[in-house]
Amino acid sequence: MNAYRAEASAPSLLLQAAIDPRSMRRLELSAWEPLLSCARRNAVLAYLAHKAEAADILGDVPAAPRDAMRAAQTAAARLAQLALWELDRVSRVLLRVGIPAIALKGAAYLLRGMPHAATRVLTDVDIMVPRERIDECERELLAAGWKGTKLDAYDQQYYRRWSHEIPPLQYPGRMLSIDVHHTICPPVSRLRPDPRAFLFSPVDSVLHAAIHLFFDSDLDGRFRDLLDLHEMLQTFGLREGFWEALLRRAKEQNLGRPLYYAVVTLQALLKTGIPEDVRRKVEQFRPPAAVDLWMRKTLTTLLTPVDPEPWPPPNRARRWLMFVRSHWLRMPPHLLIPHLLRRSLRRVSVEQADA
């Protein structure tokens, strides 16, 4: 049996452990430190413990890394418990005034009882309410004790005019904030799915995760989000009719491109079990050849787990381009250019103050 040596890069060790948890049984002791460091850096140490436990090999892991993995599991489980409790508190307030709310992302995975849900390192709870009632929702939560984020006038305007959510709310003394959405994409963005058509069935959850990762983010340190998509497709893909419904909904809501990027990236990095006919059909959403080639390379490069060792991180030019892309997709040029200039000036001001 071949051992995985410490000479292997930390991201390679983490990818192999995520794809085949039993590979951790073949790790040399010297390889555990870079693996654990990389898993912590990418916020997936509890996930790694869960996968080792599910494969019935956690007991075979050396004592020190096993203790670290179990500690991460306990911490993540506590955050999951707090998230469900926070969601319950919010629901009680909104139910009194008849505001319907749908849990999104991590909270939704917990409510569904997904096996990996309690391994996420949560910082907030996401919900979506109808657009016409979002102001009322904010007033009710503020009246019940939540506090708004202190933002300057420009940031307040950005959230309320151009974003798909209001500024985060947090109850004093609690760890998790509340992000209240009224749709799943910014209202001025190039993707405008109908939020009223999203019931957040398994199909909707997958498409929302794909939008969040491949449309709405700069891909900086997002391996954790890629694992969420991997787990959802592995779980929901076993249900009869899921794949057909996923392709149909993507076409109906004009979300084929994020789904295409999700499929090709998951195949490349995590070997996710996606049926061959689905892989063929998703090709209908493929971008032009030159864009496809560049995006495939960029996505697999940037969504590989972040290596905690090199500093500054590699691929800075690609990261910057994807940062610009994420904003270009969210905002039209007449809003984007002043917004990026303002952010650049703010960053320079902060750097000068810290100097």
C-alpha positions as CSV (number, residue, x, y, z in Angstrom):
1,M,0.0,0.0,0.0
2,N,1.5,3.3,-1.1
3,A,1.8,6.1,1.5
4,Y,1.1,9.7,0.8
5,R,4.2,11.6,1.6
6,A,4.6,15.1,3.0
7,E,6.2,16.2,-0.3
8,A,2.7,16.2,-1.8
9,S,1.3,19.7,-1.8
10,A,-1.2,20.5,1.0
11,P,-4.0,21.3,-1.5
12,S,-3.4,18.0,-3.3
13,L,-3.6,16.1,0.1
14,L,-6.8,17.9,0.9
15,L,-8.4,17.3,-2.5
16,Q,-7.5,13.6,-2.3
17,A,-8.9,13.3,1.2
18,A,-12.2,14.9,0.1
19,I,-12.5,12.7,-2.9
20,D,-11.4,9.5,-1.1
21,P,-11.4,9.8,2.7
22,R,-9.9,6.3,3.0
23,S,-6.7,7.8,1.5
24,M,-6.1,9.3,5.0
25,R,-5.3,5.9,6.3
26,R,-2.2,5.9,4.0
27,L,-0.8,9.2,5.1
28,E,2.6,9.4,6.6
29,L,2.7,11.2,10.0
30,S,4.7,14.0,8.4
31,A,1.9,14.7,5.9
32,W,-0.8,15.3,8.6
33,E,0.5,18.8,9.6
34,P,0.2,20.3,6.1
35,L,-3.2,18.5,5.5
36,L,-4.7,19.9,8.8
37,S,-3.2,23.3,8.2
38,C,-4.8,23.4,4.7
39,A,-8.1,22.1,6.0
40,R,-8.2,24.8,8.6
41,R,-7.3,27.5,6.1
42,N,-10.2,26.4,3.9
43,A,-12.6,26.0,6.8
44,V,-13.2,22.3,6.0
45,L,-11.5,20.5,9.0
46,A,-14.9,19.5,10.5
47,Y,-16.0,18.3,7.0
48,L,-12.8,16.2,6.7
49,A,-13.6,14.7,10.1
50,H,-17.2,14.0,9.0
51,K,-15.9,12.2,5.9
52,A,-13.5,10.1,7.9
53,E,-16.2,9.2,10.3
54,A,-18.6,8.3,7.5
55,A,-15.9,6.1,5.9
56,D,-15.3,4.4,9.4
57,I,-11.6,5.3,9.4
58,L,-11.5,8.1,12.0
59,G,-10.4,5.6,14.6
60,D,-7.4,4.7,12.4
61,V,-6.2,8.3,12.3
62,P,-3.2,9.1,14.6
63,A,-4.2,10.6,18.0
64,A,-3.2,14.2,17.5
65,P,-4.9,14.8,14.1
66,R,-7.9,12.8,15.3
67,D,-8.3,15.1,18.3
68,A,-7.9,18.2,16.1
69,M,-10.6,16.8,13.7
70,R,-13.0,16.0,16.5
71,A,-12.5,19.4,18.1
72,A,-13.3,21.1,14.8
73,Q,-16.5,18.9,14.5
74,T,-17.6,20.0,18.0
75,A,-17.0,23.7,17.2
76,A,-18.9,23.5,13.9
77,A,-21.8,21.6,15.5
78,R,-22.1,24.3,18.1
79,L,-22.3,27.0,15.4
80,A,-25.0,24.9,13.7
81,Q,-26.9,24.7,16.9
82,L,-26.7,28.5,17.3
83,A,-27.8,29.0,13.7
84,L,-30.9,27.0,14.2
85,W,-31.7,28.8,17.4
86,E,-31.2,32.2,15.7
87,L,-33.4,31.1,12.8
88,D,-36.1,30.1,15.4
89,R,-35.9,33.6,17.1
90,V,-36.2,35.3,13.7
91,S,-39.1,33.1,12.6
92,R,-41.0,33.9,15.8
93,V,-40.8,37.6,15.1
94,L,-41.8,37.3,11.5
95,L,-44.6,34.8,12.1
96,R,-46.4,37.3,14.4
97,V,-46.9,39.7,11.5
98,G,-47.3,37.0,8.8
99,I,-44.1,37.6,6.8
100,P,-43.1,34.4,5.0
101,A,-39.3,33.6,5.1
102,I,-37.3,30.9,3.4
103,A,-34.0,29.7,4.8
104,L,-31.0,29.9,2.4
105,K,-27.6,28.3,2.2
106,G,-26.2,26.9,5.4
107,A,-29.5,27.3,7.4
108,A,-31.3,25.5,4.6
109,Y,-28.8,22.6,4.6
110,L,-29.3,22.3,8.3
111,L,-33.1,22.2,8.1
112,R,-32.9,19.5,5.4
113,G,-30.7,17.4,7.7
114,M,-28.0,17.2,5.0
115,P,-25.1,15.1,6.4
116,H,-22.4,17.7,5.8
117,A,-24.5,20.7,7.1
118,A,-23.2,20.7,10.7
119,T,-19.6,20.9,9.5
120,R,-19.8,24.4,8.0
121,V,-18.1,27.2,9.9
122,L,-21.1,29.5,10.0
123,T,-20.9,33.3,10.5
124,D,-24.4,34.2,9.6
125,V,-28.0,33.0,8.9
126,D,-29.5,33.8,5.5
127,I,-33.2,34.1,4.8
128,M,-35.3,35.5,2.0
129,V,-38.6,37.4,2.3
130,P,-40.8,38.9,-0.3
131,R,-39.4,42.2,-1.8
132,E,-42.6,44.1,-0.9
133,R,-42.2,43.2,2.8
134,I,-38.5,43.5,3.3
135,D,-38.8,47.0,4.9
136,E,-41.4,45.7,7.3
137,C,-39.2,42.7,8.1
138,E,-36.3,45.0,8.9
139,R,-38.5,47.2,11.2
140,E,-39.9,44.2,13.0
141,L,-36.4,42.7,13.7
142,L,-35.0,46.1,14.8
143,A,-38.0,46.5,17.1
144,A,-37.4,43.0,18.5
145,G,-33.8,43.9,19.5
146,W,-31.6,43.2,16.5
147,K,-29.2,46.0,15.5
148,G,-28.3,47.2,12.1
149,T,-24.7,47.3,10.8
150,K,-23.1,50.8,11.0
151,L,-22.4,51.8,7.5
152,D,-21.7,55.1,5.8
153,A,-24.3,56.7,3.6
154,Y,-22.9,55.3,0.3
155,D,-22.9,51.7,1.6
156,Q,-26.4,52.1,2.9
157,Q,-27.5,53.2,-0.5
158,Y,-25.6,50.4,-2.2
159,Y,-27.4,47.8,-0.1
160,R,-30.9,49.3,-0.5
161,R,-30.8,50.3,-4.1
162,W,-28.5,47.9,-5.9
163,S,-28.1,44.8,-3.7
164,H,-30.3,41.8,-3.2
165,E,-30.3,42.1,0.6
166,I,-30.4,44.7,3.3
167,P,-27.4,45.4,5.6
168,P,-26.7,42.6,8.1
169,L,-28.5,42.6,11.4
170,Q,-27.2,41.2,14.6
171,Y,-28.6,40.7,18.1
172,P,-26.3,42.1,20.8
173,G,-24.2,39.4,22.4
174,R,-24.9,36.7,19.8
175,M,-22.3,35.3,17.4
176,L,-24.3,35.0,14.2
177,S,-25.7,37.8,12.1
178,I,-28.8,37.7,10.0
179,D,-28.7,38.4,6.2
180,V,-32.2,39.2,4.9
181,H,-32.5,38.8,1.1
182,H,-35.4,39.8,-1.1
183,T,-34.1,37.9,-4.2
184,I,-31.1,35.7,-5.1
185,C,-29.3,38.1,-7.4
186,P,-28.8,41.9,-7.3
187,P,-31.7,43.6,-9.0
188,V,-29.4,45.4,-11.5
189,S,-27.4,42.3,-12.3
190,R,-27.2,40.4,-15.6
191,L,-28.9,37.4,-14.1
192,R,-32.5,38.1,-12.9
193,P,-34.2,34.9,-12.0
194,D,-37.7,35.3,-10.6
195,P,-37.5,34.9,-6.8
196,R,-41.3,34.1,-6.7
197,A,-40.5,30.9,-8.7
198,F,-37.9,29.7,-6.3
199,L,-39.4,27.4,-3.7
200,F,-36.0,26.2,-2.6
201,S,-36.6,22.6,-3.5
202,P,-33.3,20.6,-3.9
203,V,-33.1,21.9,-7.5
204,D,-33.5,25.5,-6.4
205,S,-30.8,25.1,-3.7
206,V,-28.3,23.7,-6.2
207,L,-28.9,26.6,-8.6
208,H,-28.7,29.2,-5.8
209,A,-25.4,27.7,-4.7
210,A,-24.1,27.7,-8.3
211,I,-25.1,31.4,-8.7
212,H,-23.5,32.3,-5.4
213,L,-20.2,30.7,-6.3
214,F,-19.9,31.1,-10.1
215,F,-21.7,34.4,-10.6
216,D,-21.8,36.4,-7.4
217,S,-18.3,35.8,-5.9
218,D,-14.7,36.6,-6.7
219,L,-13.7,32.9,-6.1
220,D,-11.3,33.9,-3.3
221,G,-11.0,31.0,-0.9
222,R,-14.3,29.4,-2.0
223,F,-13.4,25.7,-1.9
224,R,-15.9,25.3,1.0
225,D,-18.7,26.5,-1.3
226,L,-17.6,24.0,-4.0
227,L,-17.9,21.2,-1.5
228,D,-21.4,22.3,-0.7
229,L,-22.3,21.9,-4.4
230,H,-20.6,18.5,-4.4
231,E,-22.5,17.2,-1.4
232,M,-25.8,18.5,-2.7
233,L,-25.4,16.8,-6.1
234,Q,-24.2,13.6,-4.5
235,T,-27.3,13.6,-2.2
236,F,-30.0,15.0,-4.4
237,G,-28.7,13.2,-7.5
238,L,-30.0,9.9,-6.1
239,R,-33.6,11.2,-6.2
240,E,-35.7,10.2,-9.2
241,G,-36.2,13.0,-11.6
242,F,-33.7,15.4,-10.0
243,W,-31.4,15.8,-12.9
244,E,-34.2,16.4,-15.4
245,A,-35.7,19.0,-13.1
246,L,-32.4,20.7,-12.6
247,L,-31.7,21.1,-16.3
248,R,-35.3,22.3,-16.9
249,R,-35.2,24.9,-14.1
250,A,-31.8,26.2,-15.2
251,K,-33.2,26.8,-18.7
252,E,-36.5,28.4,-17.4
253,Q,-34.6,30.8,-15.1
254,N,-31.7,31.5,-17.5
255,L,-29.3,30.0,-15.1
256,G,-27.6,27.6,-17.4
257,R,-24.2,29.3,-17.4
258,P,-23.6,29.0,-13.6
259,L,-24.8,25.4,-13.8
260,Y,-22.4,24.7,-16.6
261,Y,-19.5,26.1,-14.7
262,A,-20.5,24.1,-11.6
263,V,-20.6,20.8,-13.5
264,V,-17.3,21.2,-15.3
265,T,-15.5,22.4,-12.1
266,L,-16.9,19.7,-9.9
267,Q,-15.9,17.1,-12.4
268,A,-12.4,18.5,-12.7
269,L,-11.6,18.9,-9.0
270,L,-13.8,16.6,-7.0
271,K,-14.8,13.9,-9.5
272,T,-18.5,14.4,-8.5
273,G,-20.8,11.7,-9.7
274,I,-22.8,13.4,-12.5
275,P,-24.5,11.2,-15.1
276,E,-22.9,11.3,-18.6
277,D,-26.2,12.4,-20.2
278,V,-26.4,15.3,-17.9
279,R,-22.9,16.3,-18.7
280,R,-23.8,16.2,-22.4
281,K,-27.0,18.2,-21.9
282,V,-25.3,20.9,-19.8
283,E,-23.1,21.6,-22.9
284,Q,-26.0,23.7,-24.3
285,F,-25.1,26.4,-21.7
286,R,-21.4,26.4,-22.7
287,P,-19.9,29.9,-23.4
288,P,-17.9,30.7,-26.6
289,A,-14.8,28.6,-27.0
290,A,-12.2,31.2,-25.9
291,V,-14.2,32.2,-22.8
292,D,-14.8,28.6,-22.0
293,L,-11.1,27.8,-22.2
294,W,-10.1,30.7,-20.0
295,M,-12.9,30.2,-17.4
296,R,-12.2,26.4,-17.1
297,K,-8.5,27.1,-16.3
298,T,-9.3,30.0,-14.0
299,L,-12.0,28.1,-12.1
300,T,-10.0,25.0,-11.5
301,T,-7.0,27.1,-10.5
302,L,-8.8,29.4,-8.1
303,L,-11.2,26.8,-6.6
304,T,-8.4,24.4,-5.7
305,P,-8.0,24.6,-1.9
306,V,-5.9,27.7,-0.8
307,D,-2.4,26.7,0.2
308,P,-1.7,28.3,3.6
309,E,2.1,28.4,2.9
310,P,2.8,30.7,0.0
311,W,2.5,34.5,0.7
312,P,1.3,36.5,-1.2
313,P,-1.0,33.9,-2.7
314,P,-0.3,32.9,-6.3
315,N,-2.6,33.8,-9.2
316,R,-3.2,37.4,-8.0
317,A,-3.9,38.6,-11.5
318,R,-6.6,36.0,-12.0
319,R,-8.1,36.7,-8.7
320,W,-8.3,40.4,-9.5
321,L,-9.9,39.7,-12.9
322,M,-12.5,37.5,-11.2
323,F,-13.1,40.2,-8.6
324,V,-13.8,42.7,-11.4
325,R,-15.9,40.1,-13.3
326,S,-18.1,39.5,-10.2
327,H,-18.9,43.2,-10.0
328,W,-19.3,43.5,-13.8
329,L,-22.0,40.8,-13.6
330,R,-23.7,42.5,-10.7
331,M,-23.8,46.1,-11.8
332,P,-24.2,48.0,-15.1
333,P,-21.1,50.1,-16.1
334,H,-22.6,53.5,-15.0
335,L,-22.8,52.1,-11.5
336,L,-19.8,49.8,-11.5
337,I,-17.1,52.3,-12.4
338,P,-17.8,54.8,-9.6
339,H,-18.3,51.9,-7.2
340,L,-14.9,50.4,-8.0
341,L,-13.2,53.8,-7.8
342,R,-14.8,54.4,-4.4
343,R,-13.6,51.0,-3.2
344,S,-10.1,51.6,-4.5
345,L,-9.8,55.0,-2.9
346,R,-11.1,53.6,0.4
347,R,-8.5,50.8,0.3
348,V,-5.7,53.3,-0.3
349,S,-7.0,55.4,2.6
350,V,-7.0,52.4,4.9
351,E,-3.5,51.3,3.8
352,Q,-2.2,54.9,4.4
353,A,-3.8,55.0,7.9
354,D,-2.2,51.7,8.8
355,A,1.3,52.7,7.5
